[in-house]
Amino acid sequence: MGQTPREVVFQLPLQRGTTPLAQQLAAHIRNLVSDGKLQRGDRLPASRLIAKELGVARGTVSDAVETLIAEGVLEGKQGAGTFVVIEPRVLSPARLHLAAHREVPLNPAPEPDIDAQTEVLIDLRPCRPSVAEFPVQAWRRCMSLAASAPLSSDYGDSQGSYRLRTAICDYLRRARGLRSEPEDLIITNGSVHAMHLLTLAFLNTRSTVYFEDPGYPLARQTFASSGATIAPCSVDRDGLLLESLGSRHRGSALVYVTPSHQFPLGSRLSITRRQQLVAWSDKHNALIAEDDYDGEYRYDVPPLAPIYSLAPERVVYFGTFSKTLFPDLRIGFAVAPRPILDVMRRYRTIFEYNGNSQIQHALATFIENGSFERHILKMRRVYSKKRAAVQERISKEIRTAHVTGINSGLSFTLELDESVDAHQVHRQLTTRGVLLPTISRYCANQKHKVNGLVFGFAEPSIDQLDQGLDQLIAVLNP
Ligand SMILES: Cc1ncc(COP(=O)(O)O)c(C=O)c1O
């Protein structure tokens, strides 16, 4: 202790008339500590000397020093001077950056042309619901009722509004045959948020996540952020291929599936495979993450019970209002075995306590008064019409591509013949202002050979779909 720091230290150019001089000086001293030029135990020169060196008032130096004492960077010792008391690495922005930035793969694989495209005429990307038919009046009434309810001085329930949880449970029982109690459910800011909570509750660096490939990049990144190993698993027209699961794990194991409508290929996991998956997870003590993101929309095929109904003690079921209502509503939920749900709820409490109570109440009313299910019924008819129109044109006018995965959801895949290359088609369409991503964009394993495109048919109007198809036909049938 007690060394006097190097002379160079206080030769800084202070800029008058911008940020207050005391703040500039404090920032400068902070940087010196971060860079290791001032170290723990170093004594600052007397304020009088610093003031003289810099040509500023002593009060300016005292203000800067007091700020840094309050921050815990410096400490004043009676009669001995002012000393640096913090390790330089604690302040280092480079280290903070590294700590916050775990090794998360960059997915979906960037397609610069699609991502940088500013002049979009027709947007055929998947998973985008149509909001043109949204019942604005009914929603406005629900919002207005929620806003007129008495306010609370509390934060609300960290598991989400009990009333909304009850409304969702009743809906899930009616519509999906899923039996649960409000106590089994947590409301979150979208289903990916619920996946984050599951990640915290269940995964660590020793865990393995068996993940559909191609699959939903955001879920993959979410699980990968725990440091868990991601084991990509193949998918075919019946959904996840059970043989590709293996039993590679030593720590906790999670299998992520989109059984109602595999993202992005569109297959439905057959009942046999659902049963096999449950049997596999029993044998290997794994948890199943069932992402039912657009299961409300199914066309000409019978319903299949959620995997959750087969094994509620082994499955976390994720649902969202992003596809049935609109994505920036940011409401989703998870139904989970209670010991897991309890940990998820505790993490939720630490981070933010609860979502927005008024919106949750508005949504509860919207479900209770029947508006939600009326809207879904209407949208099934709207999407059915669009889907039929697109399918008909493709089958009549395109020979080098065929449609798969169109029995449910808001998108399908266009498998391309070997004579055409999906990347080229995608690039050519992008220059024509049509966004139509490749399937490979969603592959964890970029060596995966999939020659196709993912076509979102829900959001564009019939007219826009026609214009998009005109361009696609022009590119595929030159
Ligand atoms: C496969 C899949 N899961 C979940 C979601 C929805 O996530 P959220 O509820 O966070 O909006 C999406 C959105 O596109 C998706 O494609």
The ligand as an ORCA input file, in Angstrom:
! r2SCAN-3c Opt
* xyz 0 1
  C     -41.832    -23.499    -33.033
  C     -42.251    -22.266    -32.309
  N     -42.481    -22.320    -30.996
  C     -42.905    -21.242    -30.306
  C     -43.103    -20.037    -30.942
  C     -43.724    -18.871    -30.209
  O     -42.983    -18.271    -29.323
  P     -43.634    -17.118    -28.415
  O     -44.793    -17.698    -27.679
  O     -42.505    -16.787    -27.496
  O     -44.053    -16.006    -29.293
  C     -42.842    -19.919    -32.302
  C     -42.978    -18.619    -32.969
  O     -42.777    -18.410    -34.102
  C     -42.420    -21.060    -33.009
  O     -42.197    -21.005    -34.320
*
